[in-house]
Amino acid sequence: MKFRFLKDKFFKHLMFMCIVFSISIVFLMLFGLFIRSLPILQQKSFSDIFLSGTWHPLRGEFGFAPFIVGTLWVTVVAMVIAIPLCLLTAIYLSEYAHRRVTVFLKPFIDLLAGIPSVVYGIWGVLAVIPLIRDYIAPLFGVRSTGYGILAGGIVLGIMVFPIIIQICVEVFQSVPKELREASLALGATKWQTIKHSVLRKALPGILAAIVLGFSRAFGETMAVLMVVGNVPKIPKSIFDCAYPLPALIANNYGEMLSVPLYDSALMLASLILLLLVLIFNILARLILIRVERSTQ
Amino acid sequence: MDCQSHICVNNLNVFFGKEHILKNISLKIPDKKITAIIGPSGCGKTTLLKSFNRLIDSYDGVKVTGEILVDDENILHPNIEVTHIRKKMGLLLQNPYPLPMSIYDNVAYGPRIHGIKNKKKLDEIVEHYLKQTNLWIEVKDRLNAPASRLSVGQQQRLCLARGLAVEPEIILGDEPTSALDPISSKVIEEKFQELSDNYTIIIVTHILRQAKRLANYVIFLYLGELIEQGTAEEIFENPKEEMTKAYIQGKIS
């Protein structure tokens, strides 16, 4: 066989190995975390771990419900804040703004993506927390220290801005100009065109942007940890403190590992977090396929 | 010209940035006839067509001077409300662009944005225009299927039905058959001939044979300038300008 064919074969297989390697890391992680969290899974019942709200490692009580609920709350609040703002920003940038304005403004949004998460955390403590304590909470007749789900949600929401905006702008720009012309030519206004044609065509892309935003929001640790208050109790309102899973792991790993099962419990926390993100991604993908099939 | 003119263009100039695309164009488009705009690619045919319904507004750095009178109304006037002008003109693009929704919704889109909500009325409109474009039999059992599942030829007829459903007076076609197979092209051409009894039709085409088959009136553009306009017989049998003669004989393209 000629040498160039050998080379062709070699590279084909090399690339395949690379793919296998990168995919297998996910499974290795899942497997590793599962092995390490086995001790707690074997000794405690399912309801003790997932449904109980008491977290007392020294007494051997590891109820994960507050952390799971906390993670979900913060993420959902963040997305409720981020999605409408990002969509409107992206629509403005791609549909209404003059080209020069877009070129001028986009770097600022990209800049948001480059700010380290600690800085977001500090900003949250200095700006968002007083705002909630002195203005927002009193508005609803609640006394609050300012630390809590709302603060976490606001900070996190702003952190996912750049991802969602960037992807949405690109998605909008990939919608063919002729589609807009087809709608405009029927006498539709710009907003009718955007609402009925552009957004519909872009829906799968928008969903993908939201999924990416969510995945980032689930796992974000530092900034959230600094503003959510970190109290292991099931939160009842958005002004309550929460303790999301990433914060639990970051705050406690490396300490108190002499407590029996503590180490295993933190591994389980990581496993739950990973599974949450995974399940969310799979669900989102399924929805995406449906949407694509129905609109195309 | 014995017939009444529907669109009247006076000293139209269009610039894209520094580029002078259309140069001092003045012409008349007859009512309820088929007018073909011919000329080599890049001569400004499409720009002229898109000036008629002011779609060129959405291009960056565009500047338009002169006037375009549609039913004696200058549509380039800054205070004019654009959507009612566009409603008067159905547009058929080179490639069909069905809106990302069902076949039914595509046809109902126009009537809906212009305020028709009555389901029964919409049903009637959709059926009527799908029948008019010979699509009804092919799609009547799958009106709720996405329009993108139709063949390209069917999509173009759907786009025609969609355009007719807003009850325009004028139909603009930007090389409307160039992406279609011969049979679909023929269907569209026949439709145009039928529709010319009630509509003013303007098509841009680079296919001379198509212009000969369809047009009553021909406009020849070359590099942004209007070289000659006249009835089809005049232009094809007895052109006055050397340039027109050369183009029709295939010497310039």
Contacts between the chains, C-beta under 8 A, distances in Angstrom:
chain1	res1	chain2	res2	distance
A	98	B	60	7.6
A	99	B	60	5.4
A	176	B	97	6.6
A	177	B	58	7.9
A	178	B	93	5.4
A	178	B	95	6.9
A	178	B	97	4.6
A	179	B	97	5.0
A	179	B	99	6.9
A	179	B	100	7.6
A	180	B	58	7.3
A	181	B	50	8.0
A	181	B	55	5.4
A	181	B	58	7.6
A	181	B	91	7.0
A	181	B	93	6.9
A	181	B	97	7.7
A	182	B	91	7.1
A	182	B	93	6.8
A	182	B	97	4.6
A	182	B	99	6.5
A	182	B	159	7.0
A	182	B	162	7.8
A	183	B	99	6.4
A	183	B	109	7.4
A	184	B	55	6.3
A	184	B	58	7.2
A	184	B	86	6.3
A	185	B	53	5.9
A	185	B	55	6.4
A	185	B	86	5.5
A	185	B	89	7.0
A	185	B	90	7.3
A	185	B	91	3.7
A	185	B	163	7.3
A	185	B	172	7.9
A	186	B	86	6.9
A	186	B	87	7.1
A	186	B	90	7.8
A	186	B	109	6.4
A	186	B	110	4.2
A	186	B	113	6.9
A	186	B	162	6.9
A	186	B	163	6.9
A	186	B	166	5.3
A	187	B	83	4.4
A	187	B	84	6.7
A	187	B	86	4.5
A	187	B	87	3.3
A	187	B	110	6.9
A	187	B	113	6.8
A	187	B	114	6.4
A	187	B	166	6.0
A	188	B	83	7.1
A	188	B	109	7.8
A	188	B	110	7.9
A	188	B	113	4.9
A	189	B	83	6.0
A	189	B	113	7.9
A	192	B	113	5.2
A	196	B	99	7.2
A	196	B	101	7.7
A	196	B	109	6.9
A	196	B	113	7.6
A	197	B	99	5.2
A	197	B	100	6.6
A	200	B	99	7.6
A	200	B	100	4.6
A	200	B	101	6.5
A	201	B	100	4.3
A	294	B	146	6.8
A	295	B	100	4.7
A	295	B	101	7.1
A	295	B	146	6.4
A	296	B	100	6.6
A	296	B	146	5.3
A	296	B	148	4.3
A	296	B	149	7.7
